[in-house]
């Protein structure tokens, strides 16, 4: 398995998008609830890795991407809010499917921006060795990453560090 940070993040993106497709094909409320639980867990882990490891390093090592990183932190914030709200809802709640759909649309857009707009620049600027080191750190962080919005989140700490 590769430890390249971008490969790891793209693998996460593929798994998350697979869950999005599964949600779109799911008919029953109970099944939608189970898929949304999986989406929330996958997004919580993924955003933790990006917020704690990838974004701070890219911001430091590739300063021309600072605005992209700041926007990504904000997009994660929106996703975290929606995920936290969904985690407290029942699938039969009137706004459940609509809220899940908005979360999916926002995250899908975010993934496109990362993969198409700034991952190529990061790969070019950091090179193979740095991306493998970064990926190895991400794999270690994954072991202790929160899996639920109810768990303490490092987002506020990460955003505060960016704004400091």
N, C-alpha and C positions, 0 to 999 in steps of 0.2 A: 504494500500500500504506500502510495506517495505521501510524503510529508510536505509537499509544496503547498503553501498557504492558499494560493489561488485555486489549486486543484481541490483542496478540501472544501473551500467555500462553494465552489461550483457544484461539488457533489451534494452538499447541503441544499443548494438551490434546486437541484434536480429532484431530490427527495421531497422538498417542500412543494414544488410544483406538481409532483405526482399526487400528493395529498389534496392539492387544490382541484385537480381533475377528478379525483375520487369524490370530493364534496359535490362537484357539479353533476355527477352521475347518480348521486344518492337520492333516493326518494323519500324514505321514511324519516320522521323527525328524530327517532331514537338513533338511527344510523348516522344522520347528520351530526348529532351530538357527539357520537364516538369519533367521527372524523375531525370535528372541530377540536376535541380534546388532544388528538394527535398533532394537529396543526399548531395549537398553542404550545405544546411541549417542544416541538421542533423549532418553532420561531424563538422561544425563550432561550433555548440553548444556543442557537445560531447568533442571535443578537448579542448575547453575552460574550461570545467569542470575538465578534467583531468589535464591540464596544471596549472590551478589556485588553485586547491584544492587537488586532489588525489596524483599527482606526488610529490609535495613538502612535503606532510605529509609522504608518504611512504619513500621518500628519507631520511627524518629525523628519522623516527621510525624503519625502516628496512634497516640499512646501507648496508647489504650484497646485496641489490638489486640496488645499485647505478648505476652500469653499465647498467642494464636493463632500469632504468629510463632515463639515458642519451640517450640511443639508442631510447627509445620511444619519447623523445622530438624531436630527429632528424627525426624520421618517421613522426611525426606530421608536422614538418617543410616541408617535401616533399609533404605530402598530402595538406597542406595549399597552397603551390605554385601551385600544379596542380589544386586545386579547384579555386584559384584566376584566373588562366589562362582560365579554363573552363567557369567561370562566365562572361568573356569578349567575348567568342566565340558564334557563332551561330551554331545550330545543323547541318546545312548543310555544315559547314566548313570541309575541307578535313580531318583535324586531330582530329575533335571533338570526334568521336567514339573511335578512338585509344587512345586518351588522357584519356577519361573516363574509358576505359578498364584498362589502366595502374594504374589509381587512385584506381579502385576497387580491382585489384590484390594486390597492396601495402597495402591497408587498411585491406583486408582480411587476409593477412599474419600477419599484426600487431595485429589484434584481436586474432588470434590463439596463438601468443606468449604471449599476456597478459593473456588470459584465461587459457592456459595450463602450462605456465612456471612460471608466478609470482603471479597471483591471489591466488593460493593455499598457497603460503608462506605468503602473506599478511594476508589472513584469519587466518592462524595459529598464526602469531605473534601479530596481533592487537586484535583479539577477537571481540565478538559480540558488546559490548558497544561502543568501539572506532569506529567500522565500522558504527554503527548507527549514532553516532555523526558526523562522516565524511559525511555520506549520507545526513543528515539533512542540513549540510552546502552546499553540492552540490545542493540540491533542492532549497535553497535560491539563490545561484549563477545562477541557470538556469533561474530565472526570469529576470535577467539582461544580460544574455549571448548574445553575438553578433550572428546574424543569417546569416551573409553574410561576405565573405572575404573583402568586401569593407568597412565594419565597422572597427573601430580601434581594433586591435588585441592585446591581452595580451601576445602572444607568445614570442615576443622579450623580454619583461620584465621578463617572466618566465625563458627563456633561460639565460638571463643575470644574474638572481639571482642564477641559478644553477652553472654557471661558475665562479661566484664571490668567 
